[in-house]
Amino acid sequence: VAGPTLRTARLKLRPAMAGDADLLRDHWNRPEVRRFLWDDEPVAAETVDAALAQSDADFARAGHGLWIVETLDIVSETAFVGFCGLRVVEGTDLVEVLYSLEPSQWGKGFATEAAGAALDYAFESLRLPRVVGGVDPPNRASHRVLERLGVAYFDTLVLEGKPAEYYEVTAASRPAPST
Ligand SMILES: CC(C)(COP(=O)(O)OP(=O)(O)OC[C@H]1O[C@@H](n2cnc3c(N)ncnc32)[C@H](O)[C@@H]1OP(=O)(O)O)[C@@H](O)C(=O)NCCC(=O)NCCS
């Protein structure tokens, strides 16, 4: 995999590999995760394989893709926390930030921390002018994550026939580092 590993105070984001397929499939099929990330549709093995192949291609082509998020806490029994990604919104030239965490890991600030690292990388290393984030209106937890990352309303994009509200983050709209 050609992508970089990113680190934060508590987390490591490593490029997802083909060997992560089972892990991601289990994670993405958890009801709480699937509900918003996958429109509540079951996630098939082929879908996961395609996402991983796309990620590999994207890392090679554009320097971004999907990362597996792991905790750096070496005493905890499970390193796997969730995933975070930067991916092109189909049919556009916009890059969106995606994330989901294991439900047992919600409420610790990990999504904000992981997505923040992906955004810093997007602006500082890839020099993207903006990254967007799409949210289903009832997905309050994801709204709060995007608000903490520093977003402003961007546009309503109609994707596969359904309108989705998109928010944009730019380097200028990011909150100053808290450290
Ligand atoms: C969206 C999702 C990742 C959010 O997870 P989350 O744990 O609520 O988000 P964060 O990691 O930012 O955690 C923030 C919460 O942890 C709390 N928290 C605890 N310790 C914290 C810390 N050190 N730093 C920041 N927040 C902390 C905050 O108070 C906050 O709670 P609040 O939102 O009630 O104010 C999660 O709900 C999820 O996986 N959903 C399913 C998939 C999905 O919808 N993905 C988005 C579509 S792209």
The ligand as a Gaussian input file, in Angstrom:
#p B3LYP/6-31G(d) Opt

LIG

0 1
 C      -20.263000       9.325000      13.872000
 C      -19.504000       8.612000      14.963000
 C      -18.138000       8.182000      14.437000
 C      -19.324000       9.601000      16.122000
 O      -18.684000       9.004000      17.196000
 P      -18.507000       9.821000      18.553000
 O      -17.815000       8.939000      19.492000
 O      -19.808000      10.432000      18.966000
 O      -17.630000      11.036000      18.078000
 P      -16.327000      11.596000      18.739000
 O      -15.262000      10.579000      18.661000
 O      -16.026000      12.904000      18.168000
 O      -16.749000      11.740000      20.264000
 C      -17.292000      12.915000      20.726000
 C      -17.987000      12.662000      22.042000
 O      -17.068000      12.086000      22.962000
 C      -16.951000      12.904000      24.130000
 N      -15.533000      12.902000      24.529000
 C      -15.048000      12.181000      25.548000
 N      -13.731000      12.362000      25.638000
 C      -13.355000      13.224000      24.646000
 C      -12.117000      13.790000      24.234000
 N      -10.960000      13.502000      24.856000
 N      -12.113000      14.625000      23.167000
 C      -13.255000      14.921000      22.528000
 N      -14.463000      14.403000      22.870000
 C      -14.510000      13.565000      23.927000
 C      -17.450000      14.261000      23.731000
 O      -18.046000      14.911000      24.838000
 C      -18.442000      13.966000      22.639000
 O      -19.741000      13.760000      23.127000
 P      -20.940000      14.652000      22.560000
 O      -20.964000      14.473000      21.059000
 O      -22.135000      14.101000      23.225000
 O      -20.609000      16.058000      22.924000
 C      -20.224000       7.356000      15.462000
 O      -21.466000       7.752000      15.936000
 C      -20.380000       6.312000      14.376000
 O      -19.505000       5.498000      14.145000
 N      -21.581000       6.296000      13.712000
 C      -21.902000       5.356000      12.651000
 C      -21.216000       5.670000      11.339000
 C      -21.496000       7.078000      10.864000
 O      -22.591000       7.578000      11.025000
 N      -20.493000       7.707000      10.265000
 C      -20.642000       9.055000       9.747000
 C      -21.016000       9.068000       8.298000
 S      -19.578000       9.550000       7.341000

